[in-house]
């Protein structure tokens, strides 16, 4: 990770170039809960394959917990994710990002501070979105004040613009320029994440280019739809990609990481 200058003038850390998703199995308390031994085994397997393939960073999230709690997850979810994140930090010398779905930035930050993770992902940081969990409002003030109070100043906050699985509120909706500018300037994020409309869906290169221009130097990350065929084009306009579905067995999001697919994506990105 290297230093860069964000639109706000804050010195930030750029995210790792290639980030691999560690989608956790359903955690205790969720409808389809697996045992913690199963959760840990699968997480270590997938993280190990991503590291072996040459990924630069890992992102861990409670993907198996659907239907997701809207903004405050259960204590058992935080405890389980902390246990997994701590083990990943022990086993792999890669930067770690934490995402607590659907939008529990405070818990993600707590896990990151406790485990020494480098960043968190926040789906809705500023503004509000209509989602399958209802209306989710950003809590930028709470997140950044908690980061300061907890001594987590080195934990970067990467947040989505027009996050997937959601729609804008208001008519007419706010412009992309307004959303990106508020996210960067008023929300003081360390990176802007762009993605398709749903998990695994591609985001257009033109859209990435537009967001990159609007972000005015704040790093842009791609949050979905990255695969062997488009990764190089996307990295022409983005600082980083987060890869999940395309490197899974048969391209199925909930399947284990496929080492060969992961290696091919890394090779394409670095060709």
Backbone bond lengths (Angstrom), bond angles and torsions (degrees), N, CA, C in turn:
res aa  C-N    CA-C-N  psi(-1)  N-CA   C-N-CA  omega(-1)  CA-C   N-CA-C  phi
1 X - - - 1.454 - - 1.533 109.27 -
2 X 1.323 116.56 136.41 1.453 120.27 -178.50 1.517 109.67 -125.52
3 X 1.325 115.64 163.70 1.442 119.39 -176.84 1.523 111.99 -82.39
4 X 1.326 115.57 149.54 1.456 122.11 176.23 1.508 108.80 -149.32
5 X 1.316 118.09 170.27 1.450 122.38 -178.91 1.511 110.53 -108.68
6 X 1.325 116.85 123.54 1.449 122.07 178.78 1.528 109.53 -84.54
7 X 1.318 116.69 167.93 1.460 122.77 -179.49 1.523 111.16 -56.13
8 X 1.344 116.87 -33.09 1.446 121.70 -177.53 1.523 112.51 -76.97
9 X 1.309 117.85 -10.59 1.451 121.03 -176.85 1.514 112.15 92.21
10 X 1.333 118.00 -2.34 1.460 121.72 179.30 1.522 109.30 -76.01
11 X 1.325 116.93 135.79 1.456 120.16 175.63 1.519 108.15 -79.14
12 X 1.323 116.79 126.23 1.461 121.25 -174.94 1.524 110.28 -129.31
13 X 1.303 114.77 170.81 1.456 121.30 175.60 1.516 109.27 -101.05
14 X 1.324 116.31 129.24 1.450 119.59 175.95 1.529 109.12 -71.07
15 X 1.324 117.51 144.21 1.462 120.20 179.67 1.517 111.08 -71.22
16 X 1.344 117.25 159.90 1.466 119.74 173.10 1.523 109.95 -56.40
17 X 1.331 116.60 148.93 1.466 121.46 -175.51 1.533 112.35 -64.93
18 X 1.327 116.82 -47.25 1.460 122.26 -177.04 1.532 109.64 -120.36
19 X 1.333 116.52 112.08 1.458 121.97 -178.68 1.523 110.06 -111.22
20 X 1.311 116.92 129.72 1.450 121.29 179.38 1.520 111.37 -103.60
21 X 1.341 115.93 139.36 1.458 121.40 -178.26 1.531 111.91 -81.61
22 X 1.325 114.80 131.51 1.460 121.80 168.15 1.526 106.11 -107.48
23 X 1.332 115.22 93.36 1.463 121.48 179.63 1.529 108.48 -80.83
24 X 1.315 116.98 113.45 1.455 119.74 -177.03 1.527 111.69 -74.47
25 X 1.332 115.39 145.54 1.463 120.33 170.92 1.533 108.92 -63.55
26 X 1.337 118.18 164.56 1.469 119.86 179.32 1.530 111.40 -54.11
27 X 1.313 115.38 127.80 1.461 121.45 -175.83 1.525 111.20 -86.95
28 X 1.328 117.40 164.29 1.468 120.25 176.52 1.528 110.94 -52.01
29 X 1.326 115.20 135.37 1.456 120.21 -179.19 1.509 113.46 99.29
30 X 1.333 118.00 -21.72 1.464 120.71 179.03 1.541 109.43 -84.45
31 X 1.336 118.04 160.72 1.475 120.28 -173.75 1.520 114.77 -57.30
32 X 1.319 117.99 -35.91 1.465 121.24 -176.09 1.528 111.73 -111.04
33 X 1.306 116.79 34.87 1.461 122.25 -170.68 1.524 113.84 -50.98
34 X 1.333 114.37 133.22 1.461 121.80 170.91 1.521 107.86 -93.68
35 X 1.309 116.04 171.16 1.461 118.93 175.32 1.525 108.90 -75.80
36 X 1.327 117.33 156.82 1.463 119.40 179.29 1.521 111.49 -65.05
37 X 1.319 117.22 -29.44 1.468 118.99 175.79 1.531 110.24 -63.78
38 X 1.340 116.84 -41.69 1.465 120.70 178.26 1.525 110.82 -66.55
39 X 1.331 116.40 -42.74 1.468 120.74 179.15 1.526 110.45 -59.94
40 X 1.320 116.23 -47.44 1.460 120.29 -177.30 1.520 111.69 -66.41
41 X 1.322 116.67 -43.04 1.458 120.79 -179.31 1.522 111.47 -60.84
42 X 1.328 117.07 -44.68 1.463 120.85 -179.91 1.527 111.44 -66.67
43 X 1.332 116.58 -39.50 1.465 120.30 -179.91 1.529 111.03 -64.79
44 X 1.312 116.81 -44.17 1.466 120.41 179.55 1.527 110.99 -66.52
45 X 1.326 116.67 -37.82 1.471 120.44 177.24 1.525 110.64 -61.18
46 X 1.329 117.00 -52.02 1.465 119.97 -176.29 1.523 111.47 -66.38
47 X 1.322 116.97 -42.45 1.461 119.82 178.92 1.526 110.62 -63.36
48 X 1.330 116.49 -38.63 1.459 120.14 178.96 1.517 112.41 -63.34
49 X 1.330 116.57 -41.38 1.464 120.10 179.06 1.531 111.33 -68.07
50 X 1.320 116.85 -39.34 1.465 120.09 178.13 1.527 110.72 -64.54
51 X 1.322 116.30 -42.28 1.464 120.09 178.52 1.523 110.82 -65.01
52 X 1.325 116.47 -42.93 1.464 120.37 179.59 1.521 111.51 -63.75
53 X 1.326 117.16 -34.68 1.465 121.30 -179.94 1.516 112.80 -71.36
54 X 1.331 117.06 -19.83 1.459 120.11 177.70 1.512 115.63 109.64
55 X 1.333 118.05 15.15 1.463 120.13 176.32 1.525 109.88 -65.80
56 X 1.340 115.69 150.67 1.461 121.74 -176.23 1.519 113.21 -91.64
57 X 1.330 117.74 -19.45 1.455 121.47 -176.60 1.510 110.70 -155.95
58 X 1.337 115.54 167.12 1.453 122.69 179.99 1.523 109.99 -125.52
59 X 1.332 116.01 146.79 1.465 121.87 172.82 1.520 107.04 -124.00
60 X 1.323 117.27 124.59 1.455 121.35 179.86 1.519 109.05 -110.39
61 X 1.338 116.85 132.50 1.452 120.37 177.88 1.526 110.46 -147.87
62 X 1.318 115.76 157.62 1.463 122.87 -177.67 1.525 110.74 -85.24
63 X 1.328 116.31 58.10 1.465 121.93 -173.95 1.529 112.78 -63.33
64 X 1.322 117.16 -28.31 1.459 120.28 -176.65 1.517 114.65 -80.95
65 X 1.337 117.53 0.10 1.462 120.70 -172.66 1.527 115.23 -86.45
66 X 1.334 118.52 8.38 1.465 120.24 -179.15 1.533 110.87 -58.38
67 X 1.353 117.97 143.95 1.460 127.25 -3.83 1.533 111.33 -71.54
68 X 1.325 115.20 139.15 1.462 120.63 -171.92 1.525 112.54 -81.87
69 X 1.321 114.65 146.24 1.460 120.47 169.44 1.525 107.65 -70.75
70 X 1.316 116.47 144.53 1.459 120.42 -168.58 1.521 113.92 -67.09
71 X 1.324 117.35 -55.85 1.466 117.44 -173.83 1.520 114.35 -138.88
72 X 1.304 119.22 -18.37 1.455 121.78 176.83 1.519 108.37 -129.73
73 X 1.328 116.79 110.97 1.463 119.89 -179.56 1.522 110.28 -80.70
74 X 1.321 116.02 166.92 1.456 121.90 -179.88 1.527 110.79 -69.96
75 X 1.338 117.89 150.92 1.461 120.35 177.76 1.524 113.28 -54.46
76 X 1.342 117.04 -35.34 1.458 118.91 -179.01 1.530 111.00 -64.66
77 X 1.339 117.67 -31.95 1.460 120.81 177.47 1.521 110.44 -65.88
78 X 1.329 116.35 -43.74 1.468 120.59 178.35 1.528 110.34 -62.69
79 X 1.323 116.37 -43.63 1.462 120.11 -179.48 1.523 111.10 -62.89
80 X 1.335 116.39 -44.57 1.465 120.16 -178.77 1.522 111.29 -65.40
81 X 1.329 116.89 -43.92 1.464 119.56 -179.41 1.527 111.49 -67.56
82 X 1.323 117.15 -34.69 1.467 120.29 176.48 1.523 110.49 -63.40
83 X 1.309 116.26 -42.52 1.471 120.10 178.82 1.523 111.21 -61.17
84 X 1.336 116.83 -43.73 1.466 120.24 179.57 1.522 110.83 -68.39
85 X 1.325 117.56 -45.33 1.461 120.71 -178.48 1.524 111.40 -61.22
86 X 1.321 116.27 -40.61 1.465 119.61 178.92 1.526 110.99 -62.92
87 X 1.334 116.55 -40.39 1.474 119.71 179.11 1.532 110.98 -67.11
88 X 1.327 117.58 -39.51 1.461 120.24 177.76 1.519 110.84 -63.25
89 X 1.326 116.67 -39.91 1.465 120.27 178.62 1.529 111.06 -64.90
90 X 1.329 117.08 -34.17 1.463 121.08 179.17 1.524 111.76 -70.73
91 X 1.322 116.97 -36.90 1.462 121.17 -171.31 1.527 114.29 -91.52
92 X 1.326 117.75 -25.14 1.464 119.32 -172.39 1.527 111.06 -130.62
93 X 1.320 115.04 128.64 1.461 121.07 -179.45 1.525 109.77 -87.11
94 X 1.330 115.06 55.40 1.456 121.12 179.80 1.522 109.23 -126.21
95 X 1.333 117.98 145.07 1.468 120.24 174.61 1.520 110.22 -57.36
96 X 1.326 115.88 141.82 1.457 121.31 -177.38 1.522 110.48 -120.96
97 X 1.333 115.85 134.58 1.460 123.49 175.27 1.530 107.95 -113.68
98 X 1.341 116.74 142.08 1.463 121.91 -177.71 1.522 109.42 -117.41
99 X 1.336 116.50 130.81 1.460 122.13 175.05 1.514 108.62 -128.61
100 X 1.337 117.21 119.35 1.458 122.07 178.54 1.519 107.91 -106.02
101 X 1.329 115.39 107.65 1.459 121.87 -176.78 1.530 110.70 -79.71
102 X 1.382 120.25 141.41 1.448 118.40 12.37 1.520 112.33 -90.79
103 X 1.334 116.63 -33.87 1.461 117.44 -175.59 1.521 112.22 -155.31
104 X 1.335 116.32 44.08 1.465 120.17 -178.72 1.523 110.36 -94.96
105 X 1.329 115.15 77.53 1.466 120.58 -178.02 1.522 111.87 -64.47
106 X 1.320 116.12 -35.82 1.466 119.57 -177.49 1.531 110.68 -64.69
107 X 1.330 116.88 -42.26 1.467 119.39 177.81 1.517 111.13 -67.95
108 X 1.339 117.07 -39.74 1.467 120.16 177.43 1.525 110.27 -59.77
109 X 1.326 115.70 -42.22 1.461 120.08 179.15 1.523 111.53 -65.01
110 X 1.341 116.45 -41.00 1.464 119.87 178.47 1.530 110.80 -61.41
111 X 1.321 116.60 -43.81 1.466 120.42 178.41 1.520 110.39 -62.74
112 X 1.328 116.59 -44.40 1.465 120.55 -178.42 1.526 111.59 -62.54
113 X 1.330 116.99 -44.05 1.465 120.64 179.93 1.527 110.41 -64.52
114 X 1.337 116.60 -43.46 1.461 120.60 -177.26 1.524 112.67 -67.64
115 X 1.348 116.65 -33.99 1.467 120.79 -173.39 1.522 113.82 -102.64
116 X 1.319 117.57 -4.36 1.454 119.55 -178.85 1.509 113.63 77.38
117 X 1.336 116.94 27.56 1.466 120.02 175.34 1.527 109.40 -73.52
118 X 1.324 116.24 155.23 1.455 120.77 -173.55 1.525 114.19 -89.67
119 X 1.335 118.24 -20.31 1.461 119.59 -174.36 1.514 111.30 -158.81
120 X 1.351 114.92 166.42 1.454 121.52 171.54 1.522 108.20 -130.53
121 X 1.328 115.83 156.03 1.456 121.61 172.73 1.521 107.86 -109.99
122 X 1.334 115.58 134.02 1.456 121.80 178.94 1.522 107.70 -121.98
123 X 1.330 117.39 120.72 1.463 120.81 -177.07 1.519 112.72 -69.64
124 X 1.336 117.26 -45.05 1.466 121.65 177.38 1.523 107.34 -126.85
125 X 1.317 116.11 104.04 1.467 121.96 -176.43 1.518 111.48 -99.79
126 X 1.319 116.30 -40.68 1.464 122.05 175.30 1.532 108.72 -128.23
127 X 1.325 116.60 159.32 1.452 119.91 179.06 1.518 111.80 71.66
128 X 1.341 116.09 -158.03 1.459 121.71 -178.83 1.526 109.30 -148.22
129 X 1.333 115.88 150.90 1.464 121.72 -179.81 1.527 109.13 -136.93
130 X 1.329 115.53 149.29 1.451 121.73 173.54 1.517 108.50 -91.77
131 X 1.316 117.54 120.55 1.462 122.97 -174.69 1.527 110.17 -128.61
132 X 1.328 116.27 178.27 1.457 119.47 176.68 1.530 111.85 -71.13
133 X 1.327 117.80 -8.55 1.461 121.85 173.37 1.535 111.80 -96.01
134 X 1.328 117.36 1.31 1.454 121.75 -175.36 1.520 110.05 105.76
135 X 1.300 117.36 -161.45 1.463 121.92 179.35 1.524 108.90 -81.19
136 X 1.330 115.39 123.14 1.462 121.16 178.36 1.520 108.82 -109.99
137 X 1.317 115.90 126.83 1.456 121.97 179.24 1.526 110.07 -106.02
138 X 1.336 115.59 139.97 1.444 120.38 177.40 1.519 112.01 -69.37
139 X 1.321 115.81 149.34 1.467 121.61 178.98 1.520 109.78 -127.74
140 X 1.318 115.01 54.28 1.462 119.89 -176.24 1.520 111.96 -58.15
141 X 1.315 116.95 -44.10 1.465 120.37 -178.06 1.523 111.08 -60.80
142 X 1.334 116.76 -46.53 1.460 120.67 179.47 1.530 111.34 -62.60
143 X 1.325 117.02 -44.14 1.465 121.07 -177.44 1.525 111.57 -62.76
144 X 1.323 116.86 -49.08 1.462 119.85 -175.64 1.524 112.13 -73.02
145 X 1.329 116.85 -32.24 1.465 118.70 175.52 1.519 111.30 -70.36
146 X 1.312 116.84 -37.12 1.462 120.07 175.64 1.525 110.75 -64.61
147 X 1.330 116.33 -41.42 1.473 119.42 177.88 1.519 110.97 -58.22
148 X 1.311 116.51 -42.78 1.464 120.61 179.64 1.528 111.31 -66.98
149 X 1.332 116.53 -43.96 1.460 120.89 -176.32 1.525 112.19 -68.84
150 X 1.330 116.91 -31.01 1.454 121.24 -175.60 1.522 113.68 -92.78
151 X 1.310 117.27 6.43 1.461 119.92 179.92 1.511 113.21 70.22
152 X 1.331 116.01 31.02 1.461 119.97 -178.14 1.507 114.05 -104.38
153 X 1.318 117.24 32.65 1.467 120.46 -174.76 1.521 113.02 -60.68
154 X 1.331 117.38 -22.25 1.458 120.50 179.64 1.524 112.90 -86.41
155 X 1.333 117.36 -3.15 1.466 121.17 178.89 1.528 109.09 -87.56
156 X 1.317 117.09 114.15 1.466 121.24 -179.04 1.524 110.31 -75.74
157 X 1.330 115.29 147.00 1.468 121.70 176.85 1.519 108.28 -111.06
158 X 1.321 115.92 111.91 1.464 122.23 175.57 1.524 107.68 -104.94
159 X 1.332 116.85 127.79 1.460 120.09 -174.05 1.517 111.61 -130.89
160 X 1.326 115.56 150.17 1.466 122.39 -177.15 1.520 112.07 -82.70
161 X 1.331 114.93 146.57 1.451 121.54 165.28 1.529 106.50 -109.53
162 X 1.336 116.72 133.60 1.474 121.18 -177.09 1.526 110.27 50.31
163 X 1.310 115.66 56.40 1.460 121.46 -172.27 1.533 112.06 -58.13
164 X 1.332 116.16 147.82 1.458 122.45 179.91 1.532 111.30 -62.11
165 X 1.322 115.51 160.39 1.462 123.07 -177.86 1.527 111.55 57.08
166 X 1.342 116.52 39.71 1.459 119.83 178.52 1.525 109.51 -157.65
167 X 1.329 115.09 165.46 1.456 120.92 174.86 1.519 108.87 -133.07
168 X 1.336 115.05 158.80 1.455 120.79 -179.35 1.518 111.05 -73.71
169 X 1.315 116.27 153.13 1.457 122.57 173.73 1.523 109.02 -101.96
170 X 1.314 116.34 152.78 1.455 120.18 177.04 1.512 112.64 94.60
171 X 1.310 115.74 154.63 1.463 121.75 178.97 1.527 109.16 -141.60
172 X 1.337 117.08 118.94 1.466 125.19 -2.95 1.527 110.65 -74.16
173 X 1.343 117.63 157.54 1.468 119.74 178.15 1.515 110.98 -67.33
174 X 1.306 115.32 157.81 1.465 120.45 178.18 1.519 109.16 -65.09
175 X 1.330 116.03 149.93 1.460 120.61 -178.84 1.522 110.15 -72.48
176 X 1.335 114.98 158.42 1.460 120.30 176.63 1.522 110.47 -59.18
177 X 1.312 116.66 -39.10 1.462 120.82 179.19 1.525 111.61 -59.90
178 X 1.323 116.42 -42.94 1.466 120.31 179.31 1.525 110.60 -65.36
179 X 1.332 116.04 -43.56 1.454 119.62 -177.73 1.527 111.90 -64.08
180 X 1.325 116.87 -46.29 1.463 120.07 -178.36 1.528 110.49 -67.06
181 X 1.329 116.66 -43.87 1.460 120.05 -178.60 1.521 111.24 -62.67
182 X 1.340 117.61 -42.79 1.461 120.17 178.44 1.524 111.68 -66.20
183 X 1.316 116.58 -38.77 1.463 121.01 179.95 1.524 110.57 -62.14
184 X 1.322 115.85 -42.59 1.462 120.58 -176.53 1.521 112.31 -81.71
185 X 1.327 115.73 -50.18 1.460 119.61 -172.18 1.518 112.99 -79.99
186 X 1.340 117.33 -46.27 1.459 121.03 -176.74 1.530 112.03 -93.44
187 X 1.343 116.70 -33.57 1.462 120.39 177.00 1.507 113.26 -83.58
188 X 1.336 116.78 -13.96 1.474 123.34 175.40 1.528 113.48 52.76
189 X 1.342 115.61 43.59 1.458 118.64 178.10 1.524 110.93 -75.02
190 X 1.319 114.87 162.68 1.461 121.67 178.23 1.519 111.80 -99.33
191 X 1.314 117.48 -2.64 1.456 122.06 177.67 1.513 109.56 -175.22
192 X 1.341 116.58 145.82 1.463 123.10 -179.46 1.521 108.80 -107.41
193 X 1.330 116.82 127.81 1.460 121.74 -179.22 1.524 109.45 -102.83
194 X 1.332 116.84 132.33 1.463 122.20 175.54 1.530 108.17 -120.11
195 X 1.326 116.05 145.34 1.460 119.98 -178.08 1.510 110.18 -151.40
196 X 1.339 115.34 174.62 1.451 121.17 175.01 1.518 110.37 -77.07
197 X 1.325 116.64 -170.45 1.463 119.90 -174.63 1.528 112.48 -77.58
198 X 1.341 117.54 -16.99 1.458 120.77 -179.05 1.522 109.57 -150.71
199 X 1.324 115.99 167.41 1.462 121.13 179.25 1.524 110.55 -54.58
200 X 1.323 116.45 128.10 1.461 121.76 178.74 1.506 114.72 87.40
201 X 1.340 118.53 -11.05 1.465 121.30 -178.74 1.529 111.21 -78.48
202 X 1.332 114.77 142.16 1.463 120.01 -178.60 1.521 111.90 -73.09
203 X 1.323 114.75 154.77 1.453 122.28 171.61 1.522 107.12 -115.52
204 X 1.315 117.03 137.08 1.453 120.75 -176.29 1.514 113.64 -69.85
205 X 1.318 116.17 145.60 1.465 121.15 179.56 1.525 110.65 -61.79
206 X 1.331 117.15 -38.18 1.463 120.11 179.78 1.527 111.34 -62.70
207 X 1.322 116.22 -38.98 1.464 120.13 178.40 1.520 110.56 -65.70
208 X 1.330 116.66 -42.09 1.466 121.00 178.01 1.525 110.09 -61.79
209 X 1.310 116.09 -43.08 1.462 120.42 178.78 1.528 110.63 -60.38
210 X 1.340 116.43 -43.53 1.467 120.54 -179.27 1.530 111.36 -63.48
211 X 1.328 116.82 -45.23 1.460 120.24 179.14 1.523 110.69 -63.46
212 X 1.331 116.73 -39.55 1.456 120.79 178.99 1.519 111.56 -59.70
213 X 1.324 116.15 -41.67 1.470 120.22 177.72 1.524 110.63 -65.41
214 X 1.329 116.41 -44.82 1.462 120.98 -178.21 1.529 112.11 -66.64
215 X 1.321 117.25 -30.68 1.461 121.35 -177.93 1.520 112.72 -72.92
216 X 1.312 116.91 -15.10 1.471 122.96 173.38 1.531 113.20 51.44
217 X 1.310 116.54 50.18 1.455 120.56 174.69 1.509 114.64 100.49
218 X 1.335 117.61 -15.01 1.462 119.41 175.04 1.530 107.43 -72.84
219 X 1.329 119.13 133.49 1.466 121.07 -176.38 1.523 113.06 -57.11
220 X 1.324 115.74 141.48 1.460 122.19 176.11 1.525 108.05 -111.29
221 X 1.336 115.67 133.10 1.457 122.18 178.35 1.524 108.99 -117.13
222 X 1.326 116.96 146.46 1.454 121.90 176.11 1.522 108.14 -96.22
223 X 1.349 116.78 125.24 1.447 120.06 -172.04 1.510 116.57 -104.20
224 X 1.330 118.88 -2.19 1.469 119.89 177.27 1.518 109.80 -163.27
225 X 1.337 115.21 161.49 1.459 121.37 171.46 1.512 116.72 72.95
226 X 1.324 118.03 16.06 1.462 120.54 179.38 1.523 109.39 -84.62
227 X 1.318 116.61 130.68 1.464 120.53 178.89 1.521 109.71 -144.13
228 X 1.305 114.75 178.06 1.472 120.89 -175.87 1.521 112.04 -56.17
229 X 1.320 117.50 -34.41 1.454 120.50 -174.48 1.514 115.34 -80.31
230 X 1.345 118.32 -20.45 1.471 118.55 -176.56 1.519 114.67 -120.74
231 X 1.331 117.21 -2.92 1.465 118.94 -172.54 1.533 112.70 -62.34
232 X 1.315 117.61 -39.00 1.475 119.00 -178.98 1.520 111.14 -67.08
233 X 1.323 117.29 -41.82 1.461 120.60 179.80 1.523 111.11 -63.83
234 X 1.320 116.77 -41.26 1.459 120.27 -179.82 1.530 111.64 -66.47
235 X 1.313 116.08 -38.18 1.460 119.46 -178.79 1.526 113.15 -72.52
236 X 1.327 117.05 -6.91 1.463 119.44 172.51 1.528 110.59 -70.59
237 X 1.339 117.03 -22.86 1.461 120.99 -175.46 1.524 113.00 -124.89
238 X 1.301 118.00 -1.84 1.462 121.89 -178.91 1.522 110.04 -126.24
239 X 1.321 115.33 150.96 1.461 120.31 179.08 1.515 111.84 -79.27
240 X 1.339 116.22 -23.09 1.456 119.16 -168.74 1.524 110.77 -159.87
241 X 1.332 116.03 155.32 1.460 121.37 173.18 1.530 109.39 -127.78
242 X 1.331 114.81 148.17 1.462 122.13 174.09 1.523 106.61 -114.74
243 X 1.325 116.62 119.52 1.469 121.15 -170.16 1.522 110.58 -117.52
244 X 1.330 115.76 128.18 1.456 120.15 177.85 1.505 112.40 -130.47
245 X 1.325 116.85 -78.72 1.463 122.71 -170.07 1.526 113.80 -54.55
246 X 1.323 117.86 -45.83 1.461 120.61 -171.80 1.523 113.81 -66.87
247 X 1.336 118.02 -19.40 1.468 119.58 -179.98 1.533 111.23 -103.67
248 X 1.336 116.34 14.14 1.458 120.30 176.01 1.535 109.82 -92.69
249 X 1.296 116.62 160.14 1.464 121.09 178.69 1.532 109.83 -57.43
250 X 1.340 116.13 125.64 1.463 124.56 -178.48 1.530 112.74 57.63
251 X 1.326 117.17 19.21 1.459 120.74 178.18 1.514 113.92 68.47
252 X 1.331 117.67 26.56 1.463 122.63 -179.85 1.526 108.47 -99.92
253 X 1.333 116.68 123.41 1.463 121.36 -171.91 1.514 113.19 -56.16
254 X 1.321 117.38 -38.39 1.462 120.80 -175.23 1.527 113.66 -87.46
255 X 1.327 117.37 -0.17 1.468 121.38 -179.74 1.534 110.48 -82.77
256 X 1.325 117.71 166.44 1.467 120.63 176.10 1.525 111.48 -65.46
257 X 1.314 116.43 158.28 1.460 121.46 174.26 1.518 109.20 -64.25
258 X 1.328 116.54 135.24 1.454 123.67 177.38 1.528 107.42 -97.03
259 X 1.314 117.18 114.95 1.459 121.26 -175.00 1.519 112.05 -59.44
260 X 1.317 117.95 -40.98 1.470 120.37 -179.84 1.528 110.89 -65.06
261 X 1.318 117.72 -44.37 1.466 120.55 178.03 1.536 110.32 -61.35
262 X 1.323 116.05 -42.02 1.465 120.19 -179.64 1.520 110.75 -63.56
263 X 1.309 116.47 -42.06 1.462 119.93 179.12 1.526 111.56 -64.37
264 X 1.324 117.14 -40.03 1.459 120.37 -179.56 1.527 111.33 -65.31
265 X 1.335 116.63 -37.95 1.464 118.25 178.45 1.516 111.15 -66.58
266 X 1.324 116.46 -44.00 1.467 119.58 178.13 1.523 111.15 -60.35
267 X 1.321 116.27 -42.56 1.466 120.29 178.83 1.520 111.25 -62.25
268 X 1.330 116.64 -41.75 1.475 120.16 179.34 1.518 111.02 -64.96
269 X 1.320 117.15 -39.89 1.462 121.04 -178.94 1.518 111.83 -66.37
270 X 1.329 116.00 -31.22 1.466 119.88 -173.27 1.523 112.89 -106.36
271 X 1.329 116.04 6.59 1.461 119.40 -177.72 1.521 110.42 -61.73
